């Protein structure tokens, strides 16, 4: 079961994701998910699969898809939720 830590859309106002919230999840070194405004969900199994850009405006997430390694650059402005397992 996943527990949603943050939903940024409240009363039609969208706030940017605070990098410190994702940093807290990374520090715990437990699996978590990041959901974007487009509805895409990225699974982050542990801290080796995610990194911040230099100015902490984006996260770089690596993932496997059909047996091949890929990466996504996700601007924090597009992150709508961060979820961790309960």
N, CA and C atoms as a LAMMPS dump frame, in Angstrom:
ITEM: TIMESTEP
0
ITEM: NUMBER OF ATOMS
258
ITEM: BOX BOUNDS ff ff ff
-5.0000000000000000e+02 5.0000000000000000e+02
-5.0000000000000000e+02 5.0000000000000000e+02
-5.0000000000000000e+02 5.0000000000000000e+02
ITEM: ATOMS id mol type element x y z
1 1 1 N 0.835 -1.169 0
2 1 2 C 0 0 0
3 1 3 C 0.886 1.241 0
4 2 1 N 0.529 2.196 -0.839
5 2 2 C 1.29 3.435 -0.957
6 2 3 C 0.56 4.548 -0.213
7 3 1 N 1.293 5.357 0.49
8 3 2 C 0.736 6.496 1.205
9 3 3 C 1.162 7.759 0.482
10 4 1 N 0.196 8.562 0.106
11 4 2 C 0.517 9.777 -0.615
12 4 3 C 1.036 10.816 0.371
13 5 1 N 2.231 11.316 0.135
14 5 2 C 2.838 12.275 1.038
15 5 3 C 2.428 13.696 0.727
16 6 1 N 2.226 13.988 -0.544
17 6 2 C 1.94 15.363 -0.904
18 6 3 C 1.163 15.403 -2.2
19 7 1 N 0.059 16.109 -2.183
20 7 2 C -0.643 16.45 -3.414
21 7 3 C -0.589 17.959 -3.497
22 8 1 N -0.052 18.456 -4.587
23 8 2 C 0.188 19.885 -4.67
24 8 3 C -0.996 20.678 -5.192
25 9 1 N -1.942 20.004 -5.818
26 9 2 C -3.06 20.738 -6.376
27 9 3 C -4.159 20.846 -5.327
28 10 1 N -4.409 22.035 -4.85
29 10 2 C -5.435 22.285 -3.851
30 10 3 C -6.205 23.526 -4.263
31 11 1 N -7.513 23.391 -4.366
32 11 2 C -8.372 24.519 -4.743
33 11 3 C -7.902 25.191 -6.03
34 12 1 N -7.515 24.386 -7.014
35 12 2 C -7.086 24.854 -8.336
36 12 3 C -5.806 25.679 -8.309
37 13 1 N -5.071 25.656 -7.213
38 13 2 C -3.788 26.359 -7.134
39 13 3 C -2.696 25.304 -7.109
40 14 1 N -1.759 25.391 -8.009
41 14 2 C -0.682 24.414 -8.067
42 14 3 C 0.596 25.068 -7.569
43 15 1 N 1.216 24.473 -6.558
44 15 2 C 2.462 24.972 -5.986
45 15 3 C 3.613 24.122 -6.497
46 16 1 N 4.797 24.687 -6.626
47 16 2 C 5.931 23.871 -7.053
48 16 3 C 6.343 22.892 -5.957
49 17 1 N 6.824 21.738 -6.366
50 17 2 C 7.293 20.734 -5.412
51 17 3 C 8.513 21.278 -4.688
52 18 1 N 8.55 21.098 -3.396
53 18 2 C 9.684 21.521 -2.581
54 18 3 C 10.743 20.418 -2.646
55 19 1 N 11.933 20.766 -3.094
56 19 2 C 13.004 19.775 -3.248
57 19 3 C 13.3 19.066 -1.935
58 20 1 N 13.117 19.748 -0.808
59 20 2 C 13.439 19.133 0.48
60 20 3 C 12.537 17.936 0.784
61 21 1 N 11.319 17.924 0.248
62 21 2 C 10.433 16.775 0.457
63 21 3 C 10.981 15.52 -0.239
64 22 1 N 11.469 15.705 -1.448
65 22 2 C 12.059 14.573 -2.169
66 22 3 C 13.387 14.187 -1.536
67 23 1 N 14.156 15.16 -1.082
68 23 2 C 15.415 14.856 -0.392
69 23 3 C 15.153 13.982 0.836
70 24 1 N 14.087 14.276 1.559
71 24 2 C 13.726 13.467 2.729
72 24 3 C 13.43 12.029 2.357
73 25 1 N 12.747 11.829 1.234
74 25 2 C 12.468 10.466 0.772
75 25 3 C 13.751 9.758 0.356
76 26 1 N 14.638 10.478 -0.293
77 26 2 C 15.913 9.889 -0.72
78 26 3 C 16.734 9.467 0.491
79 27 1 N 16.761 10.301 1.517
80 27 2 C 17.53 9.999 2.727
81 27 3 C 17.047 8.732 3.42
82 28 1 N 15.757 8.446 3.336
83 28 2 C 15.208 7.239 3.969
84 28 3 C 15.652 5.971 3.25
85 29 1 N 16.079 6.117 1.983
86 29 2 C 16.555 4.998 1.167
87 29 3 C 15.552 3.852 1.113
88 30 1 N 14.281 4.2 0.984
89 30 2 C 13.198 3.228 0.816
90 30 3 C 12.491 3.533 -0.497
91 31 1 N 11.814 2.542 -1.077
92 31 2 C 11.118 2.787 -2.349
93 31 3 C 10.059 3.884 -2.227
94 32 1 N 9.947 4.685 -3.293
95 32 2 C 8.882 5.676 -3.369
96 32 3 C 8.519 5.929 -4.823
97 33 1 N 7.424 6.634 -5.019
98 33 2 C 6.938 6.961 -6.357
99 33 3 C 6.833 8.463 -6.491
100 34 1 N 7.029 8.929 -7.72
101 34 2 C 6.822 10.333 -8.059
102 34 3 C 5.802 10.371 -9.187
103 35 1 N 4.774 11.18 -9.004
104 35 2 C 3.741 11.332 -10.028
105 35 3 C 3.846 12.728 -10.631
106 36 1 N 3.679 12.803 -11.959
107 36 2 C 3.78 14.084 -12.649
108 36 3 C 2.398 14.57 -13.093
109 37 1 N 2.343 15.817 -13.514
110 37 2 C 1.092 16.425 -13.961
111 37 3 C 0.493 15.676 -15.151
112 38 1 N 1.319 15.017 -15.935
113 38 2 C 0.822 14.259 -17.088
114 38 3 C 0.238 12.907 -16.68
115 39 1 N 0.387 12.557 -15.395
116 39 2 C -0.115 11.274 -14.913
117 39 3 C 0.922 10.17 -14.898
118 40 1 N 2.102 10.461 -15.367
119 40 2 C 3.162 9.457 -15.387
120 40 3 C 3.672 9.216 -13.967
121 41 1 N 3.896 7.962 -13.635
122 41 2 C 4.4 7.593 -12.312
123 41 3 C 5.764 6.947 -12.473
124 42 1 N 6.729 7.458 -11.731
125 42 2 C 8.084 6.918 -11.732
126 42 3 C 8.323 6.188 -10.418
127 43 1 N 8.74 4.939 -10.51
128 43 2 C 9.097 4.138 -9.343
129 43 3 C 10.574 4.397 -9.034
130 44 1 N 10.861 4.706 -7.787
131 44 2 C 12.242 4.935 -7.355
132 44 3 C 12.556 3.876 -6.294
133 45 1 N 13.213 2.758 -6.68
134 45 2 C 13.46 1.663 -5.739
135 45 3 C 14.382 2.042 -4.573
136 46 1 N 15.398 2.878 -4.847
137 46 2 C 16.285 3.385 -3.799
138 46 3 C 17.079 4.557 -4.36
139 47 1 N 17.887 5.159 -3.522
140 47 2 C 18.539 6.433 -3.861
141 47 3 C 19.444 6.393 -5.081
142 48 1 N 19.894 5.229 -5.486
143 48 2 C 20.769 5.16 -6.656
144 48 3 C 20.025 5.428 -7.964
145 49 1 N 18.695 5.493 -7.918
146 49 2 C 17.892 5.671 -9.122
147 49 3 C 17.425 7.11 -9.327
148 50 1 N 17.83 8.039 -8.467
149 50 2 C 17.37 9.415 -8.57
150 50 3 C 18.485 10.381 -8.174
151 51 1 N 18.509 11.536 -8.837
152 51 2 C 19.48 12.585 -8.513
153 51 3 C 18.851 13.93 -8.849
154 52 1 N 19.35 14.983 -8.218
155 52 2 C 18.882 16.335 -8.504
156 52 3 C 19.782 16.998 -9.531
157 53 1 N 19.195 17.907 -10.287
158 53 2 C 20 18.77 -11.15
159 53 3 C 20.782 19.721 -10.236
160 54 1 N 21.747 20.401 -10.8
161 54 2 C 22.622 21.273 -10.023
162 54 3 C 21.853 22.3 -9.196
163 55 1 N 20.83 22.89 -9.764
164 55 2 C 20.058 23.931 -9.058
165 55 3 C 18.812 23.386 -8.36
166 56 1 N 18.678 22.076 -8.342
167 56 2 C 17.539 21.402 -7.708
168 56 3 C 16.199 21.864 -8.268
169 57 1 N 16.176 22.066 -9.586
170 57 2 C 14.928 22.412 -10.25
171 57 3 C 14.313 21.203 -10.95
172 58 1 N 15.097 20.133 -11.073
173 58 2 C 14.642 18.9 -11.727
174 58 3 C 15.248 17.698 -11.013
175 59 1 N 14.608 16.542 -11.21
176 59 2 C 15.2 15.284 -10.768
177 59 3 C 15.466 14.432 -11.997
178 60 1 N 16.526 13.659 -11.932
179 60 2 C 16.868 12.718 -12.993
180 60 3 C 16.602 11.333 -12.425
181 61 1 N 15.7 10.617 -13.072
182 61 2 C 15.287 9.298 -12.59
183 61 3 C 15.686 8.263 -13.627
184 62 1 N 16.381 7.211 -13.206
185 62 2 C 16.704 6.109 -14.107
186 62 3 C 15.72 4.973 -13.848
187 63 1 N 15.367 4.27 -14.927
188 63 2 C 14.398 3.18 -14.82
189 63 3 C 14.603 2.193 -15.956
190 64 1 N 14.112 0.981 -15.763
191 64 2 C 14.151 -0.06 -16.798
192 64 3 C 12.801 -0.125 -17.487
193 65 1 N 12.844 -0.274 -18.8
194 65 2 C 11.612 -0.441 -19.57
195 65 3 C 11.916 -1.427 -20.686
196 66 1 N 11.213 -2.546 -20.686
197 66 2 C 11.427 -3.606 -21.667
198 66 3 C 12.871 -4.09 -21.68
199 67 1 N 13.47 -4.17 -20.483
200 67 2 C 14.819 -4.688 -20.353
201 67 3 C 15.926 -3.718 -20.719
202 68 1 N 15.575 -2.463 -21.002
203 68 2 C 16.58 -1.465 -21.349
204 68 3 C 16.56 -0.346 -20.327
205 69 1 N 17.738 0.202 -20.067
206 69 2 C 17.85 1.304 -19.115
207 69 3 C 17.505 2.633 -19.795
208 70 1 N 16.69 3.422 -19.118
209 70 2 C 16.296 4.747 -19.597
210 70 3 C 16.467 5.746 -18.465
211 71 1 N 16.379 7.013 -18.802
212 71 2 C 16.343 8.034 -17.756
213 71 3 C 15.355 9.116 -18.166
214 72 1 N 14.816 9.802 -17.162
215 72 2 C 13.887 10.898 -17.4
216 72 3 C 14.349 12.1 -16.586
217 73 1 N 14.29 13.249 -17.209
218 73 2 C 14.549 14.495 -16.498
219 73 3 C 13.176 15.093 -16.199
220 74 1 N 12.86 15.177 -14.916
221 74 2 C 11.528 15.602 -14.485
222 74 3 C 11.635 16.943 -13.755
223 75 1 N 11.133 18.015 -14.36
224 75 2 C 11.138 19.305 -13.667
225 75 3 C 10.253 19.234 -12.415
226 76 1 N 10.728 19.789 -11.313
227 76 2 C 9.942 19.753 -10.083
228 76 3 C 8.608 20.459 -10.237
229 77 1 N 8.517 21.416 -11.146
230 77 2 C 7.248 22.116 -11.383
231 77 3 C 6.158 21.186 -11.899
232 78 1 N 6.561 20.03 -12.47
233 78 2 C 5.573 19.097 -13.002
234 78 3 C 5.223 17.976 -12.027
235 79 1 N 5.913 17.903 -10.879
236 79 2 C 5.65 16.851 -9.895
237 79 3 C 4.416 17.229 -9.076
238 80 1 N 3.422 16.342 -9.091
239 80 2 C 2.18 16.615 -8.362
240 80 3 C 2.061 15.817 -7.074
241 81 1 N 2.817 14.721 -6.934
242 81 2 C 2.731 13.919 -5.725
243 81 3 C 3.984 13.086 -5.551
244 82 1 N 4.283 12.802 -4.29
245 82 2 C 5.366 11.883 -3.935
246 82 3 C 4.759 10.897 -2.938
247 83 1 N 4.918 9.607 -3.193
248 83 2 C 4.286 8.583 -2.375
249 83 3 C 5.305 7.579 -1.883
250 84 1 N 5.116 7.095 -0.677
251 84 2 C 5.983 6.075 -0.12
252 84 3 C 5.129 4.927 0.394
253 85 1 N 5.72 3.747 0.512
254 85 2 C 4.975 2.61 1.02
255 85 3 C 4.73 2.771 2.504
256 86 1 N 3.529 2.406 2.927
257 86 2 C 3.169 2.513 4.338
258 86 3 C 3.72 1.332 5.113
